[in-house]
Amino acid sequence: QKVNTATLKVIPELKSVEVPQQVFKQIGVDLMTLPEVSGYKYVVVAIDYFSKWSEAKPLRDKTAVSVAKFIYDDVICRHGCPKIQISDQGREFVNSLNNELSRLTGTQQRVTSAYHPQANGLVERQNRTIKNCMLKVLQNNVQKWPSILQGILFAHRTAKHFSTGYSPFKILYQREAILPVDINHNDSSASSE
């Protein structure tokens, strides 16, 4: 038998992503599409590789301007400039505006291979988690997804992450969040303060 060398595929070895040792040093950024509600049909998601803290925002479009505004407003202005930003090759991430923002903030852009989303697996997994939570909360009423997104993020941020053993909130703020279930509504001293 002859072996056709043209059909043999060389599969490069997968390399693990090094986890940084400080918060918001390295982020993954991605977009997901959801059913259109009040003009919103995309969610842009950024996740910190160290703490697993995520930021997300509904978008009406996936333009370079919308994504860069999210990165500036919701990541940089809240958490500081990341050293590394990992994204796919979408035009909303790879463009002159994002290049200039990265240059001004000292952020190195790392772009994953086309059709290889697992190279940015942490943010891809977060996208699935957000979608699954929305399905559970909303059941068949997907028309409310923009209004519950921040609550889903809060639940994720305050839940213990299996890889760190701590909640993203605890890692970021060095304390646990006070949850609504933690508040004693019958405590009369709380109302007099």
Beta strands, then each sheet from edge to edge (+ up, - down):
strand 1: 26-37
strand 2: 40-48
strand 3: 54-59
strand 4: 84-87
strand 5: 108-111
sheet 1: 3+ 2- 1+ 4+ 5+
end
